[in-house]
Structure formats: structure tokens, C-alpha cells
Amino acid sequence: MYQALIEQWQHASSQELIQHILANFHEKHRQQVPELIQLARKVEEVHNDHEAVPTGLADLLSEMLNELESHMMKEEQILFPMLAGGIYPSGPIAVMEEEHGEHERMLAQLNTLTNNGKAPRGACGSWIMLYEGTQELINDLQQHIALENQVLFCEPQATPQHGKDFCCGSCQ
């Protein structure tokens, strides 16, 4: 789904990719999710009598924020420094990938609650902004997860050295 993005970052250094993730995803999630929570609470309160109101959306977003904050802190304080130093610890990586699976399940719930980002006919501007914002969050978080799982968390393959890792047969 994000093949072009993955290919763009495939040959970047871990340090470059980490800086990109921090600036373009971690910081953005920390801004966008609290704003969406506030907007969701407003929509849920003002339109509580509308049949399509996304009841529980603010609570789901709050849960997502807590999960994301914990996850991002572990990456920033533990995993990213290791990866930047060329260490690829399978245990912590497996934990992060498992948490990514939980984030993806929450994104599916987010899509369900927001009717895949389609606000009902006649929705107010806040409701439309909320759904546009949730779709942006979904896209951003999916890109974030794809870059980490498919690029950053994959240990680079060392180039085989002749005589050390293989022999072409000409040395005999």
C-alpha cells in the first residue's frame, strides 16, 4: 500500500529514517490526536441526538493517545538509540510490532465509528473536520507503521566479502 514510501526510505540510514519518523509522525501524532479528542467530544455532545453520532469516538481516541504515547516513548528512549547505533534487538522490535498490530486494530475501530470518514448528509463543519482529521490520522499512522515494520526494524544485510563469506571458486 505504501510501496513508494518504503522504496524512498529503503536505503536511508537508520539515523535519517528515525529523524523523519520523529519529525513527521511522532510530533504530528502528539498534536493531532488531542485536537481530534476535543473535536470528537464536541461533536458527540452537540449531536448526541443524531443517529449517526460517533458515540465513543472521543474515548477511543483517548485510548489511542495513551497507547501511542507509551509506544513512542519506548521507541524514543530505548529502541531508536539502539537502532541508530546499529543494534537490532529482536525482543524489543517484536514488542513494537505487536503494539503496531494493536494500533491497526484501533484504526479499524476508528474507521467503523466514523463510517470510513464519511460524515452524514448535512453534518456541521466540526463533524466534517473531525472525520477529515481521523482519516488523516489513519493514513499517517499506517505510513508510520509501514516505515518502521518494513524498513527501520529490518536489519540491513551485510554485503558478503569474498574469502570471508563466500568463494567464487577462482581462488583455488
N, C-alpha and C positions, 0 to 999 in steps of 0.2 A: 504494500500500500504506500509506503514511504520510500520506495527503492531509490529514487533520485536523491533524496536527502541522505540516505545511507551511503550511496556511492560518493556523494560530495565529501563526506567526512571519513570515508574508509581509510584513507592514507594520512590523515592528520595525526599529529602526536596526541598522546593521551592528555597532555597539558593543554593543548589548544582546544580539544573537544570538551574537556572539563570546564574551561573558561566560557566556552559557548553555552554549555548547559546551565552553568550558574547564572550567566547574564540573561539568557533568553528564555529560560524555563523556571529555575528556582525563584529568581526575583519576581518574575511575572506572576507565578502561581501565588506568591505571598501577597501580591497586590490584588489580583483578580478575584480570588476566592472570597475574601472578606467583603468585597464590594457586591459580589453575587449573593452572599448570605443576606446582606442588608436589603438588597432589592427583592429577594425571594420573600423575606419576612413582610415587606411592604405589600407585595402582590397578594400573598396569602391572607393578609389581614384585610385589605381593602376589598378583595374579590372573594371573600370566604363563602359567599352565597352562589358563586358561579360554579356550574357543574364541572368545568374543565380546570378549575384552580389546581395548581400543582401542590396539593397538600403534602407536607412532609419534605418539600424540596429544601427549605432552609436548614432543617435538621440533617438531611443527607449531606448538604454542602458543608455544614459544621463538622460532621464526622469526617468528611473527606479532608478538610483543612487540618484537623488533628492528626490524621493518618499521614498526610503529606508532610506536615511539619516534622514529625518524628522521623519519617523516612529520609527527608532531605538533610536533617541534622546528622543522621548516621552516615550518610554519604559524604557530607562536607567535612565531618570531624574524623572519620575513620577510613572509609573506603577510598575516597578521591585522593587523599595524600598517598595511600599505598599504590594506587594505580599510576599516579603521576611519577612515583619512584620506580616504576617497572615491576611492581609486585602484584600478582593476580591471585588473591586468596579465594579459593573455591568456596569456602564456607560462607563468608560474608556476601560474596556475589550471589550464591544460591538464595540467601535470605532476601536480598534486594529483589531478585527475580520473582520470588514467591510473593513479595509485597506488591510488585508490579501486577501480578495476577489479580490480587485483591483490588488494586486501583482500577483495573479494567472491568471487574465486576461492578464496582461503584459507578463507572462511566455508563455501563449498560442500564443500571437503575436510573441514572440521570436522564438518559435518552427516553426511557419509559415514562418517567414523571413529566417530561417536557414534550411528549408527543414528537420525539425526534426534532425538537426545535421549532415545531410549527405552532405558533400561537393561534388561539381560536379567532374566528372572524370577529372583528370589532374590538379586539384587545387594545388596551391602552398602551401608550408609549413605554411605560415602565415594564409592562409584561413583555412587549416585543424586545426591549433592550435586555431583559433577563434571559429570554430564550436565545437571543443572538450571543450573549455572553457565555451561556452554558455551552453552546456549540463551539465557540472559540476555545473554551477550557478543554472540552473533549478533544478537539483537534490538537491543541498544544500538548496535552498530556500524552496523547497517543504518539506524537512525534518524539517527545521526551523519552518515553519508554522504549520506542523503537531504536533510537540512537544509543541508549545505554545497553539494552539487551543485545543488539546486533552489531554494535561497533565497540563501544567503550569496554564492555565486560568480556570481550573476546581477546584472549592473549595473542599478541602478534606472533606469527610463525617465523622462527628464525630461518634465515637463508642457509641451506646446507653448505658446509665447507668441504671442498674436495680433500680427500685424505682423512678428514675427521669424521664426517657424517656419511660419506659415500665415496665410491671409487668408480670412475667411468671405465676402468679396465685398461687404460693406456699406461698406467704406471708399472704394470707387471713386466 
